[in-house]
Amino acid sequence: MAEFLKIYEDNPSQAQLDKVVAILRKGGLVIYPTDTVYGLGCDITNSKALEKIARIKGIKLAKANWSFICHDLSNLSDYVRQIDTRTFKVLKRALPGPYTFILPGNNNLPKDFKKRKTVGIRVPENRIAQELVATLGNPIVSTSIRDDDDILEYTTDPELIFEKWQNLVDVVIDGGYGDNTASTVIDLSGDEPEVVREGKGSLDIL
């Protein structure tokens, strides 16, 4: 059964973060808060953990469109081809924030993502998510946890999330109530920005 850890966003406990990171390094799965909905994630370099998430989501790993949660923009050059000034300005305006940006991937992508031409990048405005990635030392892969409810697409209460997911993941972080609106997804890999999904983030940044 998963651990249920309370972590406060305004002052995340390093001891609790270390505990979660130790689980991630062993191939564990974590449910954690962002500035939008709660996310399901693992270490992007751990193939077994990635396969586990693919099984839970009922998809093939090769077809998974998951985003990378980064600590800040300094991680970008690790996985993204060189981007032009205009694109960088958009990222600088928007991040950290409730956006997922699709960008051209480079040859350094972890082996399970090598065939990707693009990669989704997220830098949430949430200190728990940011500090988790900073402590781990590389991004975590992330996918939203959807609800089976027809009315509510995303569960916002961490206790209800724990109830539902406790036998599927290794740790659920209680970072307070989440949002029920997903991130805005913008494709910046082409000549012009393309809005793939309008979510919580405003389009004024373009």
Buried (B, 14 or more C-beta within 10 A) or exposed (E): EBBBBEBEBEEBBEEBBEBBBEBBBEBBBBBBBBBBBBBBBBBBBBBEBBBBBBEBBEBEBEEBBBBBBBBEBEBBEBBBBEBEEEBBEBBEEBBBBBBBBBBBBBEEBBEBBEEBEBBBBBBBBBBBBBBBBBBBEBBBBBBBBBBEEEEEBBBBEBEEBBEBBBEBBBBBBBBBEBBBBBBBBBBBBEEEBEEEEEBBBEEEBE
